[in-house]
Amino acid sequence: MSFSFIDRRDAGVKLARALHAFADRSDVVVLALPRGGVPVAAEVARMLNAPLDVLIVRKLGVPDDPELAMGAIASGGVTFINEPVVPAYRVAPEQLSEIIAQQRVELQRREKLYRGSREPVPIEGKTAILIDDGIATGSSIRVALSALRSRHPANVVIAVPVGPERFRDEIERAGTRFVCRIEATNMMGVGGFYRNFDQVSDEEVTHILASLARADC
């Protein structure tokens, strides 16, 4: 089987080449969706010579199938619900509320763990490049985009190594630039495009963010 990317770092290097127009600009900020988007975004931030921060989003999984997203939440109290999924899988309102509450606890834990005492990187008036390791359903990206816009960037670019072909029209209709190395006609999952798609740990995320923060000092 042929893989498009060796690992997330390789994907980040290849994605950065498609973003070369944003290199060495003082108005550019790179934002990663943890955990998987952080190793990708770190390579982009290094190659563009731009600061890196995280935008934390938590998927809301269907109770009987947690891998199936019925929505997502993000920092700043933003919630996205995939309306057709909730009734299709008979998710009761109290179940949805409980899952949202659980994921908010985890979101807050990660905010504190990943940043430590560091303040969020300023975004207002800047070009924000939002990066993940790939797009499957798009729930996380949609809620992240809503959260990001609430912080008033001048421009937003969504950049991913791989995503579904149909996603470009949706994003660009919303006035957001979309950069994607591979746009798949039949998107069965992100991991199938990587030779190594091991889970990224909290320790790896905190190490990457701390390392780049020290490099910027």
N, C-alpha and C positions, 0 to 999 in steps of 0.2 A: 504493500500500500504506500502511496506517495503522500507525504505530509507537506503542507504549505509552510509551516513554521517549526523550527526545532523546539522552541520553548517560548515563554512570554518575553524573555529578553530579546530573542531574535525577532519576534513580532514587533517589539518596540523600535528596534533599529530600522526595520523595513518601513514601519509606519512613519517614523521621523523623516525619512527621505521624501515621503509624499507631503510633508509639512514644512519643507525647507524654506518656503517663502516667509515663515514666521520666525526664522532664526535671528538671534541677536537684536530683538526688539524689546524695548523697555516696557511696552504696553501689553505684553503677552504673559499669561499665567496658565500653567498646565494643572489640570485637576484630574485626579484618579478616583475611580469607583473601587473601593476596597471589596474583597481583598485582591482578586485576580487582576484588576486593572492597574495596581500599583507597580509591579515590575515592568509592565509595558510602558506606563507613563514615565517611569524613572529614566528609561533610555531616551524617550522623547525629550524630556526636560533637559537632560545632559546635552543632547545633540543640538537643541535649539537655544541652549544657554538661557533657560527660563526657570523661574521658581516653580516648585511643585507643592501642591497641597492635596488633601483628600476631600471628597464630597461623599458623605456616608449615606448609603441607601440600603434599606432592608426589604427583601422580597417578602410578600405576604403569600404563603403557600396554602393551597387548598388542604383542609384538615386531613383528608384521606390520601392525599398525594402531595406532600410538601414541596416536591420539585416543580409542581405546576403552579405558576404564578397567577394569582387572582388580583394582584396589585402590588404596590410598594409604598414605603414611606421614606422620607429623607429628612435631614437636619433642617430645622426651621419650622417644623410642624406641617410639612407638605405631605399630602396623601393622594395617591392615585389608585383608583379601583377600576379594574377591567370589568365593566358592568355585565357583559354577556356571560362571563365565567361564573359569577356568584350564583345566579339562579340555575344555570346549567348543572352545577354540582351541588345544588341544594344546600348552600351554605347559609345557615341561620344568622340573623343580625347579631345575636349574642356571641356566636362563634367568631364572626368577623371582628367584633369589638375586642374579644379576648386575644385574638391573634395580633391585632394592632398594638394592644397594650404590651404584650410580650416582646414584640419587636422593638418597641420604643425603649424598653429597658436595655436591650442589647445595643441599640443605636447609641444611647447615651454612654454605655460602657466603652464602646469603641472610640467615641469622640475623645473621652478622657485618656484612654490608653494610647491612641495613635499620636495625638498632639502633645500630650503632657502639658507643660506650661506655655507652649508656643501659641501665639495668637493665630487665628486664620489669616491666610494671605489675602490682602485686599484685592477685591475683584471689581468694584464699582468703577465704571469708565474704561475698563480694560477689555482686551480680547481674551476670552476664556476658552481654552481647548479642553474639552471634556473627553476622557479616555477610559475605555474598558477593554478587557481582553477579547470581547466579541459581543454580538447581539444575537439573542435567540428570539424571545417573545417581544422584547423591547420595553417591558414594564419598568425595569430599573432606569433605563435611559429616559423614559418619559417623565417619571417623577423627579429624576435628577435635573432635567431640563427646567421643570417648573420651579424647583428650589433655586436653581442657579439664576433664573430670570428675576427672582425676587430680590437678588442682591445687585441688580442693575449694572450688569456688564455692558460695555459698548457693543460688543459682538460676541457671538457664541459659535464655536466650531465643535461638532461631535466627530471624533476620530476613533476608529476601531480597525483592528486587523481584518476582521471578517464579520459579515452580517447578511441578512436576507436582502435579496435584490429589491423587493417591494418597499423596503424601509426608506430608501432615498426620497421617493416622492412625498411621503408623509412628513419627513423632517424638513425638506426644502420648501414645502408649501407653508410651513410655519415660520419661514424666514431664517432658517438656521442652515449654515453650511455643513455638508456631510462629506467626510473623507474616509474612504473604506478601501483597503487594499484588495479584498476579495468579496464580491457581491454574489452570493450563492443563490441559484434558482431554487434548489430544494435544500432548505436549511434544517437539518436534522439535529444539530447541536454544535456548540462551539468547539468542544474538546476534540472532535474528529479531525480538525484542521491542524492539530498540534501533535508532534511526536511525544513530547513530554508535557502533560497537562495536570501535574500533581497539584493538590490543594495548596494554596498559599497560607502560611501561618500568620498569626498575629505578630509573632516575633520577627518574621521577615519584613512585614509591613513597617513596624516601628523602627527596625534597623535601617531600612531604605530611607524613610522620611528623616530620621535623625542624621544620617550620613549626608544627605543632600542639604539639609538645613545648616550643618557645619560647613559644608563647602561654600555656601552662599555668604557666610559670615566674613 
